Amino acid sequence: MPTIRPVQPQDIFSVITLAFETLPERYNPVIFNQFYESFPEGFLIAEINHKIIGFLIGVKTTSQTARILMLSVEKKHRKKGLGAALLTEFLKQMKNHSITRIDLEVRTTNTAAIRFYNRHGFEITDTLLRFYQNGENAYHMSRAL
Ligand SMILES: CC(C)(COP(=O)(O)OP(=O)(O)OC[C@H]1O[C@@H](n2cnc3c(N)ncnc32)[C@H](O)[C@@H]1OP(=O)(O)O)[C@@H](O)C(=O)NCCC(=O)NCCS
């Protein structure tokens, strides 16, 4: 059975590898440690048999708002509810932090993720032109907590 838990420093290398394999955006590896140090409550991993197969990174943007920066599940483990489990745990953590709104950006072409977020109560509120490194546009999505 997969487990959802807060990230530990020794997990971060595996998270960087998974981000590289599954997300098109290229991140400086240093930022993963920075997210952990600045807001560990927003950094969750999914693991099975001690292998990291998914993660979510969110940050607090104001005293009442948070933003999901990355969410990823290894391809062969998708559509089994792990994305939902990571998101549900994140929302629970944010509620404990008195967060009342969650924001995120997603590629306008990423229909699987847009449908996933829609199902979890997020709505598109804006289009951000050329938001990504490769010039692709983003939708800004948001939901109340
Ligand atoms: C978006 C993402 C994180 C979703 O992760 P996931 O683990 O597949 O998410 P879930 O399994 O909870 O839900 C995905 C779908 O599988 C379905 N599902 C869940 N459990 C299922 C099961 N046991 N049997 C059949 N379908 C199931 C869900 O209903 C959902 O359907 P939907 O797409 O119609 O809403 C994943 O697709 C991913 O990593 N994508 C690449 C990175 C990315 O785009 N990230 C988001 C932008 S940063």
The ligand as an SDF file (V2000), in Angstrom:
LIG
                    3D

 48 50  0  0  0  0  0  0  0  0999 V2000
   -1.9280   14.9930  -12.6800 C   0  0  0  0  0  0  0  0  0  0  0  0
   -1.3760   13.7640  -11.9600 C   0  0  0  0  0  0  0  0  0  0  0  0
   -0.5360   14.1820  -10.7810 C   0  0  0  0  0  0  0  0  0  0  0  0
   -2.5570   12.9120  -11.4390 C   0  0  0  0  0  0  0  0  0  0  0  0
   -2.0240   11.8240  -10.6880 O   0  0  0  0  0  0  0  0  0  0  0  0
   -2.7850   10.4330  -10.5550 P   0  0  0  0  0  0  0  0  0  0  0  0
   -2.1010    9.6570   -9.4890 O   0  0  0  0  0  0  0  0  0  0  0  0
   -2.9510    9.7770  -11.8680 O   0  0  0  0  0  0  0  0  0  0  0  0
   -4.2000   10.9620  -10.0080 O   0  0  0  0  0  0  0  0  0  0  0  0
   -5.4600   10.0960   -9.6010 P   0  0  0  0  0  0  0  0  0  0  0  0
   -5.2000    8.6410   -9.7950 O   0  0  0  0  0  0  0  0  0  0  0  0
   -5.8930   10.5430   -8.2470 O   0  0  0  0  0  0  0  0  0  0  0  0
   -6.5520   10.6140  -10.6290 O   0  0  0  0  0  0  0  0  0  0  0  0
   -6.3380   10.5260  -12.0290 C   0  0  0  0  0  0  0  0  0  0  0  0
   -7.5280    9.8510  -12.6900 C   0  0  0  0  0  0  0  0  0  0  0  0
   -7.5000    8.4580  -12.3840 O   0  0  0  0  0  0  0  0  0  0  0  0
   -8.7960    8.0590  -11.9380 C   0  0  0  0  0  0  0  0  0  0  0  0
   -8.6350    6.9640  -10.9790 N   0  0  0  0  0  0  0  0  0  0  0  0
   -8.2040    7.0460   -9.7120 C   0  0  0  0  0  0  0  0  0  0  0  0
   -8.1940    5.8220   -9.1440 N   0  0  0  0  0  0  0  0  0  0  0  0
   -8.6180    4.9490  -10.1150 C   0  0  0  0  0  0  0  0  0  0  0  0
   -8.7990    3.5590  -10.1550 C   0  0  0  0  0  0  0  0  0  0  0  0
   -8.5350    2.7810   -9.0950 N   0  0  0  0  0  0  0  0  0  0  0  0
   -9.2220    3.0030  -11.3260 N   0  0  0  0  0  0  0  0  0  0  0  0
   -9.4740    3.7590  -12.4070 C   0  0  0  0  0  0  0  0  0  0  0  0
   -9.3150    5.1070  -12.4290 N   0  0  0  0  0  0  0  0  0  0  0  0
   -8.8950    5.6850  -11.2820 C   0  0  0  0  0  0  0  0  0  0  0  0
   -9.3740    9.2890  -11.2870 C   0  0  0  0  0  0  0  0  0  0  0  0
  -10.7790    9.2380  -11.2390 O   0  0  0  0  0  0  0  0  0  0  0  0
   -8.8620   10.3760  -12.1990 C   0  0  0  0  0  0  0  0  0  0  0  0
   -9.7240   10.5020  -13.3250 O   0  0  0  0  0  0  0  0  0  0  0  0
   -9.8520   11.8750  -14.1090 P   0  0  0  0  0  0  0  0  0  0  0  0
   -8.5150   12.1070  -14.7840 O   0  0  0  0  0  0  0  0  0  0  0  0
  -10.9380   11.6490  -15.0610 O   0  0  0  0  0  0  0  0  0  0  0  0
  -10.1370   12.9280  -13.0790 O   0  0  0  0  0  0  0  0  0  0  0  0
   -0.5620   12.8600  -12.9420 C   0  0  0  0  0  0  0  0  0  0  0  0
   -1.3060   12.6740  -14.1220 O   0  0  0  0  0  0  0  0  0  0  0  0
    0.8130   13.4110  -13.2990 C   0  0  0  0  0  0  0  0  0  0  0  0
    1.7850   13.2020  -12.5820 O   0  0  0  0  0  0  0  0  0  0  0  0
    0.9360   14.0910  -14.4490 N   0  0  0  0  0  0  0  0  0  0  0  0
    2.2020   14.6190  -14.9250 C   0  0  0  0  0  0  0  0  0  0  0  0
    2.6320   15.8280  -14.1470 C   0  0  0  0  0  0  0  0  0  0  0  0
    1.5760   16.8940  -14.1670 C   0  0  0  0  0  0  0  0  0  0  0  0
    0.9810   17.1650  -15.1970 O   0  0  0  0  0  0  0  0  0  0  0  0
    1.3390   17.5290  -13.0020 N   0  0  0  0  0  0  0  0  0  0  0  0
    0.3210   18.5470  -12.8500 C   0  0  0  0  0  0  0  0  0  0  0  0
    0.7670   19.8890  -13.2840 C   0  0  0  0  0  0  0  0  0  0  0  0
    2.0790   20.4820  -12.2540 S   0  0  0  0  0  0  0  0  0  0  0  0
  1  2  1  0
  2  3  1  0
  2  4  1  0
  2 36  1  0
  4  5  1  0
  5  6  1  0
  6  7  2  0
  6  8  1  0
  6  9  1  0
  9 10  1  0
 10 11  2  0
 10 12  1  0
 10 13  1  0
 13 14  1  0
 14 15  1  0
 15 16  1  0
 15 30  1  0
 16 17  1  0
 17 18  1  0
 17 28  1  0
 18 19  1  0
 18 27  1  0
 19 20  2  0
 20 21  1  0
 21 22  1  0
 21 27  2  0
 22 23  1  0
 22 24  2  0
 24 25  1  0
 25 26  2  0
 26 27  1  0
 28 29  1  0
 28 30  1  0
 30 31  1  0
 31 32  1  0
 32 33  2  0
 32 34  1  0
 32 35  1  0
 36 37  1  0
 36 38  1  0
 38 39  2  0
 38 40  1  0
 40 41  1  0
 41 42  1  0
 42 43  1  0
 43 44  2  0
 43 45  1  0
 45 46  1  0
 46 47  1  0
 47 48  1  0
M  END
$$$$
